[in-house]
Amino acid sequence: MGEVQGVPESIVRALGECGSATVYEAQGARGALDSGIKPIHPSMRIAGPALTVDIRPADNLMLHYALLKAKPGDVLVVDAKGFLEAGAWGDVLTEQAMKIGIAGLVINGAVRDASTITDMGFPVFCRGLSIKGTSKNQPGKLNVPVCIGDVQIHPGNIIVGDRDGVVVVPQHLADKTLSDSLAREEKEADFKARIKIGATTVELLGLSDILNQFNLA
């Protein structure tokens, strides 16, 4: 594959290996989707460029259209307006997405067929589950900026998700964010090693002064 929408695949993969919390902290505590967006199974992980889809609540016509345009490695990022009373995605769409090679789905809304999708091994991050179906009558938009919570997601932004949640990395910051993420991992590994030989988190984080301010020394 080589590159995904301008970001080398190696960088995308490495960001995914760092994990969502590390990437979030490494880019200055920015880009985290709200905690309501979670994987349908805790083992699911995701990393790839966003193919954004703006759909109407309870209508998934644009998801069928999006699968005609999606490329291997894409992450479908769908704004269903947080609507939870219809499962806009299910096992049939999953089958087609896996045939294409899509990396996963993040949807501000609900899905259904969660157990089957989990067994299929397709990463899905959503706000909830609903057995109710959708119509296929309403237009939407593809490859436009979408908002999930207070985070705006542009087409091609790198999406990193795991059990902790989902974080968005702007394309132009992907390389720096990876470098900062790796540095953060190295620092935390050093902290853990020093704790094993007797250091405390208060020492390592320089918290003595603020504890003294509150008479907590």
Disulfide bonds with the S-S distance in Angstrom:
none
